[in-house]
Structures are given as structure tokens and as C-alpha cells.
Amino acid sequence: MQLSEQEIIRREKLAKLREMGIDPYPAALYPVNATSESIKQDYEEGKRVVISGRLMRKKVQGKASFGELQDSEGRIQVYFNRDEICPADDHTKYNEIFKKLLDLGDILGIEGELFTTKVGEKTVLVKDFTILCKALRPLPLPKQDAEGNTYDEFNDPELRYRQRYVDLVVNPHVKETFVKRTKITNSIRQFYNEKGYLEVETPILQPIPGGAAARPFLTHHNALDIPLYLRIANELYLKRLIVGGFDGVYEFSKDFRNEGMDRTHNPEFTVMELYVAYKDYNWMMDTTEVLLEKVAIDANGTSKVTVGENEIEFKAPYARVPILEAIKVHTGVDVAGMGEEELRETAKNLGLEVDETMGVGKLIDEIFGEKCEHFYIQPTFITDYPKEMSPLTKQHRDNPALTERFELMVNGKELANCYSELNDPIDQRERFEEQLRLSAKGDDEAMFIDQDFLRALEYGMPPTSGIGIGIDRLVMLLTNNSSIQEVLFFPQMRPEKKAVELTEEEKAIVAILKPERTMELGALKMQAGLSGKKWDKSMKSLAKHGLTKVNKTDEGLFVALNS
């Protein structure tokens, strides 16, 4: 492992602490009795406190120094005075340990008294401190110049998502997003619990990946010697519980779909699904708009939220627009009653890319998604989807070609999906068989037939309405984040590129190139002093790893250092 100069220095300090008999990683409980926030809220001059956190600022001024400690709730100023910390003649703890062996990022425990500085800042006068954890890597802390310009911010998205632990330490606003996420899920739980619905858990590993049209992840269970799928939805298991006699069940479900990634999709995501017996999709619309108004207020103190350039009002009621009407309004084409081939031609005429595997449902979905969806900024229920789009949904009571389904659109994206659930087992079997036909045509997102679920329906499921709400997308809306990666602690990332281990010969070539970055090939070869075989091997390896590149110019061949 190659260490930077800073990392080497910190390890040397670690060794010195141990030589002095100090354990830089003590096991004993540290008796914290205050936080940065509680100190500020219940401030009392002269009060004794015990706090802990990371040292984020350290300004040494002789025998008196100021610093800043960051804990889970914020920051508090701390004042280190040699004579307070070392009342006897031995000043080692201040002069050696504090001044020379502590670094920014170290986690300290501090015992002290509260006082207010001359400029009015609430501060802890340090009476004693304990090293609770020595940090071996320096934090990427931003710096400000005399004009107030900020430099070296930790704002590269890939680094932030890959090293979320650092992101949370140095970018306080990121932590606020995840605190708000918990407020949002707690608000939903409170709303459903007060209605008497039961929070449940259903299997993540499933023999049949049902409940949605999506490509699943496949794994294998060794003991049972069977294939299993990571669930794409929990719908069919929650409906089994309705069959079993529960009137209302909900679950915050981790679902997995082996599909593309973008600013609104991650292969692992969170959905809240609710199923309530003896209700329909009209009731669910009424309930959902009341729920989301409450959640917005609980999270932000208002039903209005700013998302990018848009102000979105979550106050009920929301507009309700049939999907075929939406397509007609925004494309000028009435697709009602069109067959598969006519729809395919219509989609092509609208400039959409379609293929032969797409049936009526997918074609209508594509038209709406590409030509209509982005118009719905304010919360809008898009209703009454064609039967081909909704294999788990009850036929519309007024139009047998449609179903009783809605999707809630907010800021041009789907936030929720709801059905009056299909509970006719014969109709459900026929719908599954149609999905099987689509699968045979090459649609790898078509639903599987779940025979056990059909058996459950045959025992009888009461009229039921169910909804799935995308929690990640809801959090994005209520925290004004445009990327799903911003609201997931640890979004999926490509594997991190490993550091290239260079041979001694390769290191020598790089060292020669570093000062000038570019060098004439013959001169480089002469300075390297390598045999022909070692030279060829080293140059090929450096080029393979993208570290060097040979460029041909009018003046000859030149080697450039890429990193």
C-alpha cells in the first residue's frame, strides 16, 4: 500500500502516542453528557460538560488555542489553554500531545466548562481531553482565502458517493438530506399506523419475480438447489396477506431491478406498498393526496416545495386526468381502440423507437412517457390505463377496455402507482398468460406466472386497493435533489479502479518524465538506461495502463505522461 506524505506523518504520530503509553483507540465507555446543539439550546455559563466529536479546526496561539469540535448535531468552539489542561509543572499534554500529535479529523473526548468569548461565541473551556480515535487519513476540508473564496471542496459526485462517510463529515447539508429522509418515512408510518394498518415484512428472495414488469436479478440457493430471484416487487405477497384476513398491510420494501441506471433509477431502491381491503382506486387517490400533504409539511413545515426551478404544491386535492385523454391533448392523436400494429405505426410517426417485442401496453406507455409525462409538474393522477398495460388491475367498471389504475405524476416523473386490485382468479390467469405470450416474443420484462398467487386468489381475496410509492423519488422531491444518488447513502457504483503497481523500471521511466511531462523518446530511453527487452516491456505496460502515450510529430516521437 502506497501512503501519501500526510498518511506517513500521521502514522508516525500514532507510534509516538503509543510510545507515550497513550492508547489512540481506547475501548472504555466515554461518558458524554452533552452535544453541540444541547449546549447552545440550554446554555448555562460555567456549566461542566463532557462532549465528543471530530477536531475540525485547530488554531494554535502559544499556550492558548482555539479549535472546533463536530459531533452528530453540529459544531461547537473549544478553547485549549495550557495552564487549564496542565495545572502542574508537566506541560506535555498541551505542548506535545495537543500541539504536535493531534490532527484535524481526530476524534476527541473533552471535559470542560462553558463560557462566552468576548465576541459572544458559546465555547467550551477544555479542562481535559482524551484521544478516542486517531485519524490516519486527512479529511478533504475546504479552505477559504482572505476574500472569502472557497477552495478544495469535496464536491466530485463519484468521490462523494463512493466515500459517503467522508461526504457526511465535510458536507453538513448532505447529512440533513438523510435526516429528512427518516422524517419522511416516519411520517408515512405514523399516518398508516393511526389508521390501524399493519407494517409487515415479505420475502426478498422469491421463486417467482412477480408484481411488476421488470428484469430481475437471478441467484441460486445451494441448500435447496433452486434458482431464486431478488424481488422486483412485494405486491403478490402483500395480497396473500389480504387473502389471509388482514384488512390493511404495508411494507417499506427494498426492491431490485436489473436494469439501467440514471438520475432517477438505481438497481436497488425503496418502495412503500400499501394494500387495504374493501377500498378502490378512487379511495386511494383521496387518501394519497392527504398523506403526501402531511408528509411534505412534516418534512419541510409547508406543503409547498421547491424542486429545481419549479414550486410544487402538495396540498390536496390533485388533478385527475385519464391517460388516453392526456395522450390526445399532448400529441393530437386519439389512440383509444388502436390495435398493436396501428399503435406501433403511431409511435413511429411520433418519432419514437419501438420494436416488435412491444405489445399494446408497452407502446402506450412509451408514447405517454416520451410525449406527455414531462408536462405534469404539479401532482396529477393519470388514470384509467388500458388493460394491456395493467395485468394485475381490475377491469374498469364503466369501460371493459380500461382498468381502474392511476399513476401519480410529480415534476414530470412517476411517484406512485395504484390499482383497484384484480381479484378474479380466472381473469388474472388469462392476464398472466398474455404476459407469457409477450415473453415468448422477446419481452424480457414481461411478468412470470405465479401459480401459488393464483391459488391464493382462488381462495378469495376481498375487493382491495393497493399502491406503491417510490420513497427515493419522494425524498428527491422533498429535499430538492435531482439525482437519486443524492438520497441513497451508498448508491451502486462501478468497481473502483485499482492503483497500478509499477515495476522498478517503470517507476524510473515515470520519474524521468515527471518534471517535463513530455520527452523525446530517444532521450528518455537513453536516460532510463534500460536493456532493450526491459525498455520494451516497461513502455508497453505503461501504455497499457494509460500512464503514457507515444505521439508522432514532425519533430519525431515524443512520450507524454498522462497522470
KAURLIN-V654406 format. One record per pair of residues at least 12 apart in sequence whose ideal C-beta (glycine too) atoms are under 8 Angstrom apart, sorted by sequence separation. I is the first residue (numbers start at 1). J is the second residue. If there is no record, write none. Layout:
# KAURLIN-V654406
I,J  I,J
This chain:
# KAURLIN-V654406
39,51  55,67  56,68  66,78  67,79  82,94  112,124  113,125  140,152  142,154  154,166  217,229  238,250  256,268  257,269  303,315  324,336  354,366  384,396  393,405  405,417  406,418  435,447  472,484  475,487  512,524  548,560  55,68  56,69  66,79  67,80  82,95  85,98  112,125  154,167  216,229  217,230  238,251  255,268  256,269  333,346  387,400  390,403  405,418  435,448  436,449  548,561  549,562  55,69  56,70  65,79  66,80  80,94  110,124  112,126  113,127  140,154  160,174  205,219  216,230  254,268  255,269  344,358  352,366  368,382  387,401  389,403  405,419  435,449  547,561  548,562  34,49  36,51  54,69  64,79  65,80  111,126  112,127  216,231  254,269  255,270  352,367  384,399  386,401  387,402  390,405  404,419  405,420  432,447  472,487  509,524  512,527  547,562  33,49  34,50  35,51  53,69  54,70  64,80  65,81  110,126  111,127  112,128  154,170  155,171  205,221  216,232  254,270  255,271  347,363  386,402  387,403  389,405  403,419  404,420  433,449  472,488  512,528  546,562  547,563  33,50  34,51  36,53  52,69  53,70  54,71  64,81  111,128  154,171  234,251  253,270  333,350  343,360  346,363  350,367  385,402  386,403  403,420  432,449  546,563  32,50  51,69  53,71  63,81  64,82  80,98  110,128  111,129  214,232  252,270  253,271  296,314  352,370  384,402  385,403  432,450  31,50  32,51  52,71  53,72  56,75  63,82  110,129  207,226  214,233  234,253  252,271  253,272  295,314  331,350  340,359  344,363  347,366  352,371  384,403  509,528  30,50  32,52  51,71  63,83  109,129  110,130  207,227  209,229  211,231  212,232  233,253  252,272  253,273  340,360  343,363  347,367  350,370  384,404  385,405  429,449  508,528  539,559  108,129  109,130  207,228  208,229  209,230  211,232  212,233  234,255  251,272  293,314  339,360  343,364  346,367  350,371  364,385  384,405  509,530  30,52  53,75  108,130  206,228  207,229  209,231  210,232  211,233  231,253  233,255  250,272  251,273  292,314  293,315  338,360  364,386  383,405  384,406  385,407  432,454  508,530  53,76  108,131  109,132  205,228  206,229  209,232  210,233  211,234  212,235  232,255  250,273  293,316  340,363  383,406  505,528  107,131  108,132  205,229  206,230  211,235  231,255  232,256  250,274  292,316  343,367  364,388  365,389  382,406  51,76  106,131  107,132  205,230  206,231  210,235  211,236  231,256  232,257  249,274  250,275  289,314  361,386  364,389  381,406  382,407  394,419  429,454  505,530  107,133  140,166  204,230  205,231  210,236  230,256  248,274  249,275  290,316  360,386  381,407  382,408  393,419  394,420  428,454  106,133  139,166  204,231  248,275  289,316  361,388  362,389  381,408  382,409  392,419  393,420  394,421  395,422  106,134  107,135  142,170  203,231  208,236  248,276  289,317  360,388  361,389  380,408  381,409  393,421  394,422  102,131  106,135  141,170  202,231  247,276  248,277  289,318  335,364  359,388  360,389  361,390  379,408  380,409  390,419  392,421  393,422  394,423  425,454  428,457  505,534  509,538  521,550  105,135  139,169  140,170  247,277  286,316  379,409  380,410  392,422  394,424  505,535  509,539  63,94  98,129  103,134  104,135  139,170  206,237  246,277  247,278  286,317  379,410  391,422  78,110  103,135  105,137  202,234  335,367  378,410  395,427  425,457  505,537  506,538  510,542  36,69  65,98  105,138  242,275  285,318  376,409  377,410  424,457  425,458  505,538  509,542  36,70  40,74  65,99  78,112  97,131  104,138  105,139  203,237  241,275  376,410  377,411  423,457  522,556  36,71  38,73  103,138  104,139  202,237  238,273  242,277  285,320  377,412  503,538  506,541  513,548  520,555  521,556  522,557  524,559  35,71  37,73  40,76  79,115  93,129  202,238  239,275  331,367  373,409  376,412  379,415  392,428  506,542  520,556  521,557  35,72  36,73  37,74  39,76  104,141  234,271  238,275  327,364  375,412  423,460  510,547  520,557  521,558  35,73  36,74  79,117  200,238  233,271  235,273  374,412  423,461  503,541  510,548  520,558  521,559  35,74  36,75  60,99  69,108  202,241  217,256  234,273  373,412  392,431  423,462  509,548  519,558  520,559  36,76  77,117  216,256  217,257  233,273  235,275  327,367  331,371  373,413  391,431  421,461  423,463  518,558  519,559  69,110  84,125  85,126  200,241  216,257  217,258  323,364  327,368  330,371  331,372  373,414  391,432  423,464  518,559  84,126  85,127  215,257  216,258  326,368  330,372  421,463  518,560  84,127  85,128  212,255  214,257  215,258  329,372  391,434  420,463  421,464  517,560  518,561  58,102  77,121  79,123  81,125  85,129  214,258  215,259  327,371  387,431  391,435  420,464  421,465  517,561  77,122  78,123  79,124  81,126  212,257  214,259  323,368  327,372  330,375  420,465  421,466  500,545  58,104  76,122  77,123  78,124  79,125  80,126  200,246  326,372  388,434  419,465  513,559  55,102  57,104  76,123  77,124  79,126  418,465  419,466  500,547  514,561  55,103  56,104  76,124  78,126  198,246  418,466  513,561  55,104  56,105  80,129  200,249  202,251  418,467  54,104  55,105  197,247  198,248  199,249  200,250  201,251  204,254  217,267  417,467  418,468  54,105  55,106  196,247  197,248  198,249  199,250  200,251  202,253  416,467  417,468  510,561  54,106  55,107  196,248  197,249  198,250  199,251  204,256  416,468  54,107  55,108  195,248  197,250  199,252  416,469  53,107  54,108  415,469  416,470  52,107  53,108  69,124  321,376  415,470  52,108  192,248  326,382  391,447  414,470  52,109  66,123  51,109  52,110  192,250  415,473  50,109  51,110  319,378  321,380  323,382  414,473  415,474  50,110  318,378  319,379  320,380  321,381  322,382  323,383  324,384  413,473  50,111  51,112  318,379  319,380  320,381  321,382  322,383  323,384  408,469  49,111  318,380  319,381  321,383  322,384  323,385  324,386  415,477  48,111  49,112  318,381  320,383  323,386  48,112  49,113  105,169  337,401  48,113  49,114  312,377  313,378  314,379  336,401  47,113  312,378  313,379  411,477  46,113  47,114  185,252  310,377  312,379  410,477  46,114  45,114  46,115  44,114  45,115  43,114  45,116  20,92  51,124  22,97  39,114  49,124  20,96  20,97  32,109  197,274  30,109  43,122  197,276  359,438  17,97  52,132  54,135  357,438  362,443  40,122  192,274  359,441  39,122  56,139  17,101  188,272  357,441  359,443  16,101  39,124  56,141  356,441  357,442  358,443  320,406  356,442  357,443  13,100  185,272  292,379  13,101  13,103  289,379  318,408  10,103  285,381  74,172  312,410  70,169  312,411  30,130  191,291  310,411  30,132  281,383  188,291  191,294  308,411  26,130  191,295  307,411  26,131  26,132  24,131  25,132  187,294  188,295  25,133  187,295  22,131  24,133  25,134  24,134  184,295  187,298  186,298  187,299  17,131  184,298  54,169  183,298  184,299  183,299  17,134  180,299  14,134  180,300  288,408  13,134  285,406  14,136  284,406  281,404  10,134  280,404  281,405  10,135  11,136  281,406  10,136  10,137  10,138  288,416  7,136  7,137  288,418  6,137  7,138  6,138  285,418  284,418  281,418  281,419  281,420  280,420  275,421  264,413  235,392  312,477  307,477  305,477  308,480  305,478  307,480  306,480  308,482  305,480  213,391  300,478  288,467  295,474  299,478  299,479  211,392  284,465  288,469  239,421  283,465  284,466  292,474  296,478  280,463  284,467  295,478  278,462  279,463  281,465  277,462  278,463  279,464  280,465  277,463  278,464  279,465  277,464  276,464  275,464  276,465  275,465  276,466  275,466  274,466  273,466  274,467  273,467  273,468  274,469  272,468  273,469  271,468  272,469  271,469  271,470  272,471  270,470  271,471  269,470  270,471  269,471  270,472  269,472  266,472  264,473  264,476  240,453  243,456  236,450  239,453  243,457  269,484  240,456  243,459  236,453  239,456  243,460  239,457  243,461  266,484  242,461  252,471  263,482  265,484  266,485  242,462  263,483  264,484  263,484  213,435  239,461  242,464  263,485  266,488  268,492  239,464  266,491  267,492  266,492  239,466  238,466  215,444  215,445  214,445  235,466  261,492  213,445  213,446  235,468  213,447  212,447  233,468  210,447  210,448  209,448  208,448  210,450  208,449  208,450  210,453  208,452  208,453  188,469  185,471  184,471  181,471  184,474  184,475  181,475  184,478  180,475  177,475  180,478  181,479  180,479  177,479  176,479  177,481  181,487  177,486  178,487  177,487  178,489  174,486  161,485  164,489  157,483  164,490  157,485  161,490  161,491  162,493  161,493  162,496  158,493  2,499
